[in-house]
Amino acid sequence: MKLAPTTQAKLRSCTWFKLDRKKLLSSKATLWVLVLRGFERNSFDYIILEPRELAARLERLHGISDGYQVYVWVTKHVPARAWLTRDLGKVAQNQIGDNSFDDNTRDLMRYLNDWSAVSNL
């Protein structure tokens, strides 16, 4: 995915994952932690969520598939926002950069750097 420089300037990270649907659904782990490497040196963000929740979101967005190409963007806004961005057009990409995008299925903000789920295990 090629980013417009003006959009990339508003992001902390843009990370790609290839996820296997069967592994998501059969995982014995209570939580998965996606590690997002930032553009700035030694900066990281984390998405902490149940693998079945991630699988359900990917199915709603992309249908049932053996595997998913997943792009996660984290914005520099305060508070930061995290989004599933695969297959988004330029208008939606710009809206993410401008903090005006709204899509509950793609919104991962509640899982961004929220370690409370780990504390509650």
TORBA-60667 format. One record per residue (C-alpha): x, y, z; residue number from 1; residue in one letter. Coordinates in Angstrom, 2 decimals. Layout:
<pts>
+---------+---------+---------+-----+---------+
|      px |      py |      pz | num | residuo |
+---------+---------+---------+-----+---------+
|       X |       Y |       Z | NUM |       a |
...
+---------+---------+---------+-----+---------+
</pts>
This chain:
<pts>
+---------+---------+---------+-----+---------+
|      px |      py |      pz | num | residuo |
+---------+---------+---------+-----+---------+
|    0.00 |    0.00 |    0.00 |   1 |       m |
|    1.53 |    3.27 |   -1.10 |   2 |       k |
|    0.87 |    6.14 |    1.29 |   3 |       l |
|    0.63 |    9.78 |    0.37 |   4 |       a |
|    3.45 |   11.65 |    2.17 |   5 |       p |
|    0.89 |   13.96 |    3.79 |   6 |       t |
|   -0.96 |   10.95 |    5.23 |   7 |       t |
|    2.19 |    9.14 |    6.36 |   8 |       q |
|    3.32 |   12.27 |    8.22 |   9 |       a |
|    0.21 |   11.88 |   10.43 |  10 |       k |
|    0.93 |    8.23 |   11.31 |  11 |       l |
|    3.07 |    6.71 |   14.05 |  12 |       r |
|    3.15 |    3.35 |   12.32 |  13 |       s |
|    1.89 |    1.35 |    9.37 |  14 |       c |
|    2.39 |   -2.38 |    9.85 |  15 |       t |
|    1.56 |   -5.41 |    7.69 |  16 |       w |
|    0.67 |   -8.91 |    8.89 |  17 |       f |
|   -0.30 |  -12.10 |    7.11 |  18 |       k |
|   -2.69 |  -14.00 |    9.36 |  19 |       l |
|   -4.07 |  -17.51 |    8.98 |  20 |       d |
|   -7.79 |  -17.77 |    9.74 |  21 |       r |
|   -7.56 |  -21.34 |   11.08 |  22 |       k |
|   -4.78 |  -20.33 |   13.46 |  23 |       k |
|   -6.82 |  -17.38 |   14.70 |  24 |       l |
|   -9.88 |  -19.54 |   15.33 |  25 |       l |
|   -8.04 |  -22.51 |   16.87 |  26 |       s |
|   -5.58 |  -20.52 |   18.97 |  27 |       s |
|   -5.38 |  -21.63 |   22.58 |  28 |       k |
|   -4.14 |  -18.17 |   23.54 |  29 |       a |
|   -6.62 |  -15.96 |   25.34 |  30 |       t |
|   -5.09 |  -12.86 |   23.73 |  31 |       l |
|   -2.91 |  -12.06 |   20.76 |  32 |       w |
|   -0.52 |   -9.14 |   20.85 |  33 |       v |
|    0.25 |   -7.52 |   17.51 |  34 |       l |
|    3.49 |   -5.57 |   17.72 |  35 |       v |
|    3.51 |   -2.46 |   15.52 |  36 |       l |
|    6.91 |   -0.97 |   14.82 |  37 |       r |
|    6.76 |    2.79 |   14.52 |  38 |       g |
|    8.41 |    5.04 |   11.97 |  39 |       f |
|   10.43 |    6.65 |   14.76 |  40 |       e |
|   13.44 |    4.68 |   15.95 |  41 |       r |
|   12.65 |    2.19 |   18.72 |  42 |       n |
|    8.97 |    3.11 |   18.93 |  43 |       s |
|    6.31 |    0.43 |   19.25 |  44 |       f |
|    2.57 |    0.20 |   19.69 |  45 |       d |
|    0.59 |   -2.90 |   20.57 |  46 |       y |
|   -2.84 |   -4.22 |   19.69 |  47 |       i |
|   -4.02 |   -6.62 |   22.42 |  48 |       i |
|   -7.19 |   -8.56 |   21.63 |  49 |       l |
|   -8.79 |  -11.99 |   21.54 |  50 |       e |
|   -7.93 |  -13.90 |   18.36 |  51 |       p |
|  -11.61 |  -14.70 |   17.69 |  52 |       r |
|  -12.47 |  -10.99 |   17.86 |  53 |       e |
|   -9.78 |  -10.23 |   15.29 |  54 |       l |
|  -11.01 |  -13.09 |   13.07 |  55 |       a |
|  -14.61 |  -11.81 |   13.30 |  56 |       a |
|  -13.56 |   -8.31 |   12.26 |  57 |       r |
|  -11.51 |   -9.60 |    9.35 |  58 |       l |
|  -14.43 |  -11.80 |    8.21 |  59 |       e |
|  -16.82 |   -8.82 |    8.32 |  60 |       r |
|  -14.39 |   -6.75 |    6.26 |  61 |       l |
|  -13.03 |   -9.30 |    3.80 |  62 |       h |
|  -15.26 |  -12.38 |    3.96 |  63 |       g |
|  -14.17 |  -15.88 |    4.95 |  64 |       i |
|  -10.70 |  -16.63 |    3.63 |  65 |       s |
|   -7.87 |  -19.02 |    4.50 |  66 |       d |
|   -5.61 |  -16.07 |    5.17 |  67 |       g |
|   -5.72 |  -12.31 |    5.52 |  68 |       y |
|   -3.32 |   -9.58 |    4.53 |  69 |       q |
|   -3.73 |   -7.14 |    7.41 |  70 |       v |
|   -2.58 |   -3.52 |    7.50 |  71 |       y |
|   -2.76 |   -1.65 |   10.80 |  72 |       v |
|   -2.18 |    2.09 |   10.97 |  73 |       w |
|   -1.69 |    4.06 |   14.17 |  74 |       v |
|   -2.18 |    7.81 |   14.04 |  75 |       t |
|   -0.25 |   10.54 |   15.83 |  76 |       k |
|   -3.49 |   12.11 |   17.08 |  77 |       h |
|   -4.16 |   12.52 |   20.77 |  78 |       v |
|   -5.55 |   10.13 |   21.63 |  79 |       p |
|   -3.93 |    7.91 |   19.00 |  80 |       a |
|   -6.23 |    5.85 |   16.82 |  81 |       r |
|   -5.58 |    2.41 |   15.30 |  82 |       a |
|   -7.26 |    1.16 |   12.14 |  83 |       w |
|   -7.49 |   -1.93 |    9.93 |  84 |       l |
|   -6.79 |   -0.29 |    6.57 |  85 |       t |
|   -6.60 |   -2.97 |    3.88 |  86 |       r |
|   -8.68 |   -2.09 |    0.81 |  87 |       d |
|   -9.32 |    1.50 |    1.86 |  88 |       l |
|   -9.43 |    4.08 |   -0.92 |  89 |       g |
|   -7.54 |    7.35 |   -0.94 |  90 |       k |
|  -10.45 |    9.35 |    0.47 |  91 |       v |
|  -10.72 |    7.06 |    3.53 |  92 |       a |
|   -6.93 |    7.02 |    3.93 |  93 |       q |
|   -6.92 |   10.83 |    3.99 |  94 |       n |
|   -9.78 |   10.80 |    6.50 |  95 |       q |
|   -7.69 |    8.61 |    8.81 |  96 |       i |
|   -4.87 |   11.13 |    8.51 |  97 |       g |
|   -7.30 |   13.97 |    9.24 |  98 |       d |
|   -8.92 |   12.08 |   12.14 |  99 |       n |
|  -12.36 |   12.20 |   10.52 | 100 |       s |
|  -12.69 |    8.51 |    9.53 | 101 |       f |
|  -15.37 |    6.45 |   11.27 | 102 |       d |
|  -15.88 |    2.69 |   10.87 | 103 |       d |
|  -16.50 |    0.55 |   13.96 | 104 |       n |
|  -15.35 |   -2.68 |   12.30 | 105 |       t |
|  -11.99 |   -1.16 |   11.33 | 106 |       r |
|  -11.49 |    0.79 |   14.58 | 107 |       d |
|   -8.95 |   -0.88 |   16.91 | 108 |       l |
|   -8.51 |    2.07 |   19.27 | 109 |       m |
|   -9.90 |    0.23 |   22.30 | 110 |       r |
|   -7.19 |   -2.44 |   21.88 | 111 |       y |
|   -4.33 |   -0.01 |   21.27 | 112 |       l |
|   -1.75 |   -0.23 |   24.05 | 113 |       n |
|   -4.48 |   -1.40 |   26.45 | 114 |       d |
|   -2.76 |   -3.94 |   28.67 | 115 |       w |
|   -5.72 |   -4.21 |   31.08 | 116 |       s |
|   -6.87 |   -7.41 |   29.35 | 117 |       a |
|   -3.51 |   -8.99 |   30.25 | 118 |       v |
|   -3.79 |   -7.75 |   33.85 | 119 |       s |
|   -7.21 |   -9.36 |   34.11 | 120 |       n |
|   -6.02 |  -12.85 |   33.15 | 121 |       l |
+---------+---------+---------+-----+---------+
</pts>
